[in-house]
């Protein structure tokens, strides 16, 4: 699983694989369980997704894609400023 030592290396794949150096938005389509994976809709495609810090995320949550590990996107929740 991910840890703080491997996250920078995995996040460095973002520019190469996803074609952008800027984190981009996606949405949770199938809930991501705590320390598990779910499904994420990203740029009109569906990927497995895990949260970078192991927390669970509900269906419909807006996320930022921060990296990729194999066929799984690494995401973090978007925190609203409200």
C-alpha positions as CSV (number, residue, x, y, z in Angstrom):
1,X,0.0,0.0,0.0
2,X,1.1,3.6,-0.2
3,X,3.1,5.3,2.4
4,X,4.7,8.8,2.7
5,X,8.0,7.6,1.2
6,X,6.4,6.2,-2.0
7,X,3.9,8.9,-2.6
8,X,6.4,11.4,-4.2
9,X,7.6,8.8,-6.6
10,X,4.1,7.8,-7.6
11,X,2.9,11.4,-7.8
12,X,5.8,12.1,-10.2
13,X,4.1,9.9,-12.8
14,X,1.3,12.4,-13.1
15,X,2.9,14.6,-15.8
16,X,4.1,11.6,-17.8
17,X,1.0,9.4,-17.8
18,X,-1.9,11.8,-17.4
19,X,-0.4,14.4,-19.7
20,X,-0.5,17.3,-17.3
21,X,1.6,18.6,-14.5
22,X,-1.4,20.1,-12.7
23,X,-3.6,17.9,-10.5
24,X,-7.0,17.4,-12.1
25,X,-10.5,16.7,-10.8
26,X,-12.5,13.5,-10.8
27,X,-15.5,12.0,-9.0
28,X,-15.9,8.9,-6.9
29,X,-18.3,6.5,-8.8
30,X,-18.1,3.6,-6.3
31,X,-17.2,4.4,-2.7
32,X,-13.5,4.0,-1.8
33,X,-13.3,2.0,1.4
34,X,-10.8,2.8,4.2
35,X,-7.4,1.5,3.0
36,X,-9.2,0.0,0.0
37,X,-10.1,1.0,-3.5
38,X,-13.2,2.1,-5.3
39,X,-14.0,3.5,-8.8
40,X,-13.2,7.0,-10.0
41,X,-14.6,8.8,-13.1
42,X,-11.7,10.8,-14.6
43,X,-11.8,12.5,-18.0
44,X,-14.7,10.5,-19.3
45,X,-13.1,7.2,-18.3
46,X,-13.4,4.9,-15.2
47,X,-10.4,3.9,-13.1
48,X,-9.8,2.1,-9.8
49,X,-9.1,4.7,-7.2
50,X,-7.5,4.8,-3.8
51,X,-7.2,7.7,-1.3
52,X,-3.6,8.7,-0.7
53,X,-4.0,8.7,3.1
54,X,-6.1,5.6,3.4
55,X,-9.4,7.3,4.3
56,X,-12.8,6.3,2.9
57,X,-14.6,8.5,0.3
58,X,-18.3,8.3,-0.5
59,X,-19.9,8.0,-3.9
60,X,-20.1,11.4,-5.5
61,X,-17.2,12.9,-3.7
62,X,-15.1,15.3,-5.8
63,X,-11.4,14.3,-5.8
64,X,-8.1,15.6,-7.1
65,X,-6.0,13.0,-9.0
66,X,-2.5,13.3,-7.7
67,X,-0.9,10.2,-9.2
68,X,-1.2,6.7,-10.6
69,X,0.0,3.3,-9.5
70,X,-0.6,0.7,-12.3
71,X,-4.3,0.9,-13.3
72,X,-5.2,2.7,-10.1
73,X,-5.5,6.5,-9.6
74,X,-4.3,8.0,-6.4
75,X,-6.7,10.7,-5.2
76,X,-7.3,13.1,-2.4
77,X,-10.7,14.7,-1.5
78,X,-11.4,18.2,-2.6
79,X,-12.1,20.3,0.5
80,X,-14.7,23.0,-0.1
81,X,-13.8,26.4,1.2
82,X,-17.3,27.0,2.7
